[in-house]
Amino acid sequence: MPRITVRGLSVDQVCQMSESLVEQLAAICDCETDNFTLECNTHPSIFAGKIVPAYPFIEVAWFERGPAIRDQVAKAITDHVLALGIPEVEVAFTFYAENGYYINGISCG
């Protein structure tokens, strides 16, 4: 945890940036690299009855760490995606409530 879900990038692109990105995010969040999960959703996007390229959209689902950390994480993700030659990326955060998150049936709250 945090869980980072990527769409609009290929699996190869996510693999290419994954190691350095996770190392940077771990430093920002002051945690170990194995706390992060990266997922790459490679499903078709459809518009007007046709398959179209998906725009890069990255969702970070986590326990809130405050706006300063969030801003640094968003910038790190954006910089890594732009370095792949992608001209634009969107990053969104979803926040888990500790009392609504369970590990092996035990609430984190």
Sine and cosine of phi, psi and omega as CSV:
sin_phi,cos_phi,sin_psi,cos_psi,sin_omega,cos_omega
0.00,0.00,0.85,-0.53,0.36,0.93
-0.98,0.20,0.44,-0.90,0.05,-1.00
-0.95,-0.31,0.83,-0.56,-0.03,-1.00
-0.92,-0.39,0.88,-0.47,-0.02,-1.00
-0.94,-0.34,0.79,-0.61,-0.09,-1.00
-0.90,-0.44,0.71,-0.71,0.17,-0.99
-0.72,-0.69,0.42,-0.91,0.01,-1.00
1.00,0.06,0.05,1.00,0.12,-0.99
-0.84,-0.55,0.44,-0.90,0.05,-1.00
-0.98,0.21,0.31,-0.95,0.07,-1.00
-0.86,0.51,-0.65,0.76,0.03,-1.00
-0.87,0.49,-0.65,0.76,0.02,-1.00
-0.91,0.42,-0.67,0.75,0.02,-1.00
-0.91,0.42,-0.67,0.74,0.04,-1.00
-0.88,0.48,-0.64,0.77,-0.04,-1.00
-0.87,0.50,-0.62,0.79,-0.05,-1.00
-0.99,-0.15,-0.15,0.99,-0.20,-0.98
-0.88,0.47,-0.72,0.69,-0.10,-1.00
-0.91,0.42,-0.78,0.63,-0.03,-1.00
-0.93,0.36,-0.57,0.82,0.03,-1.00
-0.90,0.44,-0.77,0.64,-0.04,-1.00
-0.90,0.44,-0.61,0.79,0.06,-1.00
-0.88,0.48,-0.68,0.73,0.02,-1.00
-0.92,0.39,-0.68,0.73,0.00,-1.00
-0.91,0.42,-0.63,0.78,0.04,-1.00
-0.88,0.47,-0.64,0.77,0.04,-1.00
-0.91,0.42,-0.67,0.74,0.01,-1.00
-0.90,0.44,-0.69,0.72,-0.09,-1.00
-1.00,0.03,-0.05,1.00,0.00,-1.00
0.82,0.57,0.81,0.59,0.03,-1.00
-0.56,-0.83,0.03,-1.00,-0.01,-1.00
-0.99,0.15,0.41,-0.91,0.00,-1.00
-0.91,0.42,-0.47,0.88,-0.03,-1.00
-0.97,0.25,0.02,1.00,0.10,-0.99
-0.98,0.22,-0.27,0.96,-0.11,-0.99
-0.99,-0.15,0.62,-0.78,0.11,-0.99
-0.85,-0.52,0.79,-0.61,0.07,-1.00
-0.94,-0.33,0.76,-0.65,0.07,-1.00
-0.81,-0.59,0.62,-0.79,0.02,-1.00
-0.87,-0.50,0.93,-0.38,0.04,-1.00
-1.00,0.00,0.90,-0.43,-0.01,-1.00
-0.90,-0.44,0.94,0.33,0.04,-1.00
-0.91,-0.42,0.40,-0.91,-0.04,-1.00
-0.94,0.33,0.56,-0.83,0.16,-0.99
-0.98,-0.21,0.62,-0.79,-0.09,-1.00
-0.81,-0.59,0.72,-0.69,0.08,-1.00
-0.61,-0.79,0.77,-0.64,0.04,-1.00
0.81,0.59,0.64,0.76,0.08,-1.00
0.98,0.22,0.19,0.98,-0.02,-1.00
-0.77,-0.64,0.49,-0.87,0.12,-0.99
-0.98,0.22,0.79,-0.61,-0.03,-1.00
-0.79,-0.61,0.36,-0.93,0.06,-1.00
-0.90,0.44,0.66,-0.75,0.05,-1.00
-0.99,0.14,0.61,-0.80,0.08,-1.00
-0.98,0.18,0.49,-0.87,-0.02,-1.00
-0.92,0.40,0.85,-0.52,0.01,-1.00
-0.67,-0.74,0.82,-0.57,-0.05,-1.00
-0.84,-0.54,0.81,-0.59,0.02,-1.00
-0.94,-0.34,0.75,-0.66,0.06,-1.00
-0.94,-0.35,0.90,-0.43,0.03,-1.00
-0.96,-0.28,0.83,-0.55,-0.11,-0.99
-0.27,-0.96,0.08,-1.00,0.21,-0.98
-0.99,0.16,0.75,-0.66,-0.06,-1.00
-0.82,0.58,0.67,-0.74,0.01,-1.00
-0.86,-0.50,0.15,0.99,0.02,-1.00
0.99,-0.12,0.37,-0.93,-0.10,-0.99
-0.91,0.42,-0.55,0.84,-0.02,-1.00
-0.91,0.41,-0.71,0.70,0.03,-1.00
-0.93,0.38,-0.69,0.73,0.01,-1.00
-0.85,0.53,-0.71,0.71,0.01,-1.00
-0.88,0.48,-0.66,0.75,0.01,-1.00
-0.91,0.41,-0.65,0.76,0.02,-1.00
-0.91,0.42,-0.71,0.70,0.01,-1.00
-0.87,0.49,-0.67,0.75,0.01,-1.00
-0.92,0.40,-0.67,0.74,0.01,-1.00
-0.88,0.47,-0.71,0.70,0.01,-1.00
-0.89,0.46,-0.73,0.68,-0.01,-1.00
-0.86,0.51,-0.72,0.69,-0.01,-1.00
-0.87,0.49,-0.66,0.75,0.00,-1.00
-0.91,0.41,-0.65,0.76,0.01,-1.00
-0.94,0.35,-0.70,0.71,0.02,-1.00
-0.88,0.47,-0.55,0.84,0.02,-1.00
-0.91,0.42,-0.31,0.95,0.07,-1.00
-0.98,0.18,-0.05,1.00,-0.03,-1.00
1.00,-0.02,0.21,0.98,0.02,-1.00
-1.00,0.04,0.78,-0.62,-0.14,-0.99
-0.98,0.21,-0.32,0.95,-0.09,-1.00
-0.44,-0.90,0.58,-0.82,0.05,-1.00
-0.51,-0.86,0.55,-0.84,0.10,-1.00
-0.91,-0.42,0.65,-0.76,0.02,-1.00
-0.82,-0.58,0.75,-0.66,0.02,-1.00
-0.75,-0.66,0.51,-0.86,-0.02,-1.00
-0.91,-0.42,0.68,-0.73,0.13,-0.99
-0.90,-0.44,0.72,-0.69,-0.09,-1.00
-0.94,-0.33,0.78,-0.63,0.10,-0.99
-1.00,0.01,0.62,-0.78,0.15,-0.99
-1.00,0.00,0.73,-0.68,-0.06,-1.00
-0.84,0.54,-0.59,0.81,-0.02,-1.00
-0.97,0.23,-0.11,0.99,0.04,-1.00
-0.94,-0.35,0.18,0.98,-0.02,-1.00
-0.87,-0.49,0.79,-0.61,-0.09,-1.00
-0.85,-0.53,0.64,-0.76,0.13,-0.99
-0.87,-0.50,0.88,-0.47,-0.05,-1.00
0.79,0.61,0.64,0.76,0.07,-1.00
0.99,0.15,0.06,1.00,-0.03,-1.00
-0.92,-0.38,0.79,-0.61,-0.02,-1.00
-0.92,0.39,0.63,-0.78,0.08,-1.00
-0.99,0.13,-0.10,1.00,-0.06,-1.00
-1.00,0.03,0.00,0.00,0.00,0.00
